[in-house]
Amino acid sequence: MRDADPSAVFQAAEDALLESGYRIDRREHAAGVLTTYPVEGTLRDEAARSRTRLGTPRPLRRIAQVRIEERTGDVAVYCKVAVQEQTTEAYRMREYNLRTSDTPGYTPIDREAATTKAQNTVWRTIRRDKREERRILAAIEQRTGG
């Protein structure tokens, strides 16, 4: 965007994300980065796609990140929307089988070390949602007159 104010573009990006149903997790104004909380359950046809891989649907979520960079007289805006699937059980089975020592006293408390479910949940990025990225970028451009 030529001759755009980086602060105005940052605010437009935040507004576009909020309007798209995301909630802002991190605002790093100095770095020009906005990151959203994960959005679960509103992923159109992703469940059908994941069902074809292993036979059962997995929980999915989407995380958006917008990065704004100021260049000589220009402002560049980048958007990345990652679609992730939950792979906790597969990760646990793999991690257990790849252990380097055979410890007979290995108990459940040793495996999880009394941590929370959120800390033990593993998410794997399976693809980017380029349609959503373009939609967010178009909303930013519209807000800045761009």
Steps between C-alpha positions, in 0.01 A plus 500: 500500500653825390515796740302316768539568869624180669296575815182541295572176314563323832163624632328400175652150530376467856151615399494257206597207725238592760233537232595155367420343837850473641612620843842661531748301711815709451544857381862585427467850361877567487558179303182548294357157587146399598429139602155361579375242745414168336148472357354152530184350361432741216708323240270439205599183317831425674341225712406309188856528369659375823251213518643359177850476646452278803135407503395721792463877513747693713447831672618786280576864559612810311755762612556825310808720504539836327842657459552861394839616373595858422724541199630813333175687444292182490326275748492126428230283661530123533231265628530135596207285611612156620256209519609259772379159609530349845749211501549446873430126506714423196781706650472323836514156341797594286685666788448201725626255236809709423622521859870421530481333841286219629374615841263252665383758754387747232159610634233734359612777735851468356367526145287809553675640807170627644450753221176631357317369195579819309871455568492140379295562186700487178384689189651443156466746213355313205460786253438870451157644427593722206139600430468637855839675465384677183172597663679656801749683276213635286325627815820675612545655157138618496537660846817687403377607160777308351 
